[in-house]
């Protein structure tokens, strides 16, 4: 899986936050980050991440956009084989008297719109200076989201409008120039009902992932995008909103390739790939994104005083997601440190002072800095929390200009030590609050990962578990299981995927283990379904681990025994429900619960 698209370049603009608050469109940033993710993914478009430039929120200014176009011009001059994508997502308005069209970047002035917005003529003039022989321009500029608020401040003589056709044709003039717009005329560009991505960009990303290609294709071409978007976007908008959205394309010449078409993994590569245990490596083709979670996290972590809370049962992909969030931060030039609290020994967890020294030293070591300063700066006359704050501020924040992102994994290990937990989590909340107003502490960003429900008593104003961005990982959908099967070289029907999911649900680890076993010819699907809940099956150790944990807690044992005995959801004690859900053994149905999957029902009903 070492394929790359070495001559690919992209300038991605998601205006997001506007200087005129009512004109802000945060979904445009989510779209942009999701698009960047698929372009940089080595298993899809395979662009070099250093050849993708992002402009969003306060950085999406008129000057920065023009400088971005100049950057593409310079790259094209040095790379005759360059393939370039320019993507703009934000408001676009038409001045009715002059018929001039404007893109509304971040720093537009409402009182002098014609003088401060990026007019189409200037945009086009800079575009034509780029000597690339393969260039795609995508304009998504008539968003349904935000229109109700924005129209009340629409200056006289202006109307919200997709880029007119005559201007689109101007954009695409020249050899190898293609222009796409998300809609026509006064049609709106609609947002998906979950509000997490525009319909157009959602399907554009699918097309770049090869969804519009035929078997055997080696590249995603302009025609593949056009065919897929022209079908899927109108279908989705009619389904969701019973109205029309018609993508427009202008291609005067050249059906050039934009990206590598995702190939199946060869048998030789498959044999060498990792088993489904622990974190999924960054370069693994078996990491399955769950949109819009990744894009939301990438967007959140680049903001000052970011705090992301990732919660899910064991083996659902929490640590793999945390690793990717930290990797995204590293790509922005941030410093990162990941620390697992499973590494803390019991002696450290029995004493707050020792624990916080271990914590400070652990982060310092991850940053490849000398740890002796922890002991040097620790003052016995100050409290442990004051010492920790002083150390972080002086040694890890003030001395550096770049943000620091801490990834704190398995923090529920501390829940067992209530006094330590109360002080430590209170400290994290204090740091988060300080980062809102203190320039030094603004550099600190936190990613907190845990499996269990927070059942320890924490003061609502001293808890980090009720602030920031909350992420709860869900099971895989049928479509995601189908995609994962394809990545394992399994040409499965919907019925086969459903057969597997009927036994293990959409649990990421259970799905991956099954596909791994079948792809390596260790057993067939029929054999796996038969052996799954037995000691001979591939899940034997996984099931025995859960059984051992249940046997150590009589109340949990009695609760799960009751749950698996019933065919319908039932109510059990709230504490038992929280703990069993945290273990990943049950799913919640309102106030009732039921086994997560038939595998657990079959196994535990025979052994408890």
Secondary structure, 3 states (H helix, E strand, C coil): CCCCCCCEEEEEEECECCCCHHHCEHHHHHHHHHHHHHHHCCCCCCCCHHHEEEEEHHHCCHHHHHHHHHHHHHHHHHCCCCEEEEEEECCEEEECCCCEEEECCCCCCHHHHHHHCEEHHHHHHHHHCCCCCEEEEEEECCECCCHHHHHHHCCCCEEECCCCHHHHHHHCCCCCEEEEECCCCCCCECECCCCCCEHHHHHHHHHHCCCCCCCCCCEEEHHHHHHHHHHHHHHHHHHHHCCCCCCEEEECCCCCEEEECCCCCCHHHHHHCCCCCCCCCCCCCCCCCCCCHHHHHHHHHCCCCCEEEEECCCCCCHHHHHHHHHHHHHHCCCEEEEEEHHHCCHHHHCCHHHHHHHHHHHHHHHCCCCCHHHHHHCCCCCCHHHHHHHHHHHHHHCCCCCCEEEEEECHHHHHHCHHHHHHHHHHHHHHHHHCCCCCCHHHEEEEEEECCCCCCCCCHHHCHHHCCEEEECCCCCHHHHHHHHHHCCCCCCHHHHHHHHHHHCCCHHHHHHHHHHHHCCCCCHHHHHHHCCCCCCCCHHHHHHHHHHHHCCHHHHHHHHHHHHCCCCECCCHHHHHHHHHHCCEEEECCEEEECCHHHHHHHHHHC
